[in-house]
Amino acid sequence: MVNDIKKVSLTEEKIAEHVKRLGKQITADYQNKEPVFIGLLKGCNPFMMDLLKQIKTYCSVEYMDVSSYNGTSSTGKLIINQDLKTNISGKDVIIVDDILDTGRTLLEVKKLLTSRGARSIKICVLLNKPEGRLVPIEADYIGDLVPNEFVVGYGLDYNERYRNLPFIGVLKEEIYSK
């Protein structure tokens, strides 16, 4: 599995630094509020769990299973496999995802949550890939920037593989161009 990685983009230690910084920033921004963290499955899992450990204010957690990817490319269509179980009307929401790439998924989820009456919506991502952006959306909380390469690990996958790597790495092209 590790032999499929061309290079390491973010080490475990660097990820931990970003998570700690983001946790402090969100905690400061949400003092005396009780945000609802909405994780976008499955990629958010490692990042969201580590992030929540850094949040020092009351909060609640929800998940949505949404997708707009097939392999390495975005289909442009949002599919909701699992929706929220909680009413978010009047709540402060923080959407947590592993990466902001094309922006299609996050834009559609944000529109959906806005239509459901969220008081405020912020987006928190571990990685931002501005070169991949196809729609106008930006994250409010960003761990790090990544170049326009196909990255895996720490929740990010290629066809459900590599999510369990403890670092972020660039996948060798021959792995996904077969």
C-alpha angles and dihedrals in degrees: 000000000000088000088066090066118097094194141341112254099181125018124216089255094052091048090052090052091052093047092050092049093048092047091053092048094049092045090053093046094049103044109143090014130095108219124197111228110210113195120202107223139264105002096047095063105096093035096046095047092051092043093052090055087061096049110102100189135070114282142152131225132225134166137213124192105213133155142184099164135096111185107314099340135077115238093203092229122104116224118191110207095168125018131200119285093205133070107243097188109136093007132124106241131198113192110209121201137159098237141007104215120142090001094222097116096045093045092052093045091049091050090049094050091046090054088052091059105256110174092220135357126203128176123222120189133172092215134031120197104185093175089064096053116126099166132042106264134119134191122243094210120036130180099195145330121252129195122243095281130119106260130189138178137070090057099327114114148185108216091336094308130115097025089120097060108115092220138045114255139173111249116231109254094231089064095061100029094063 
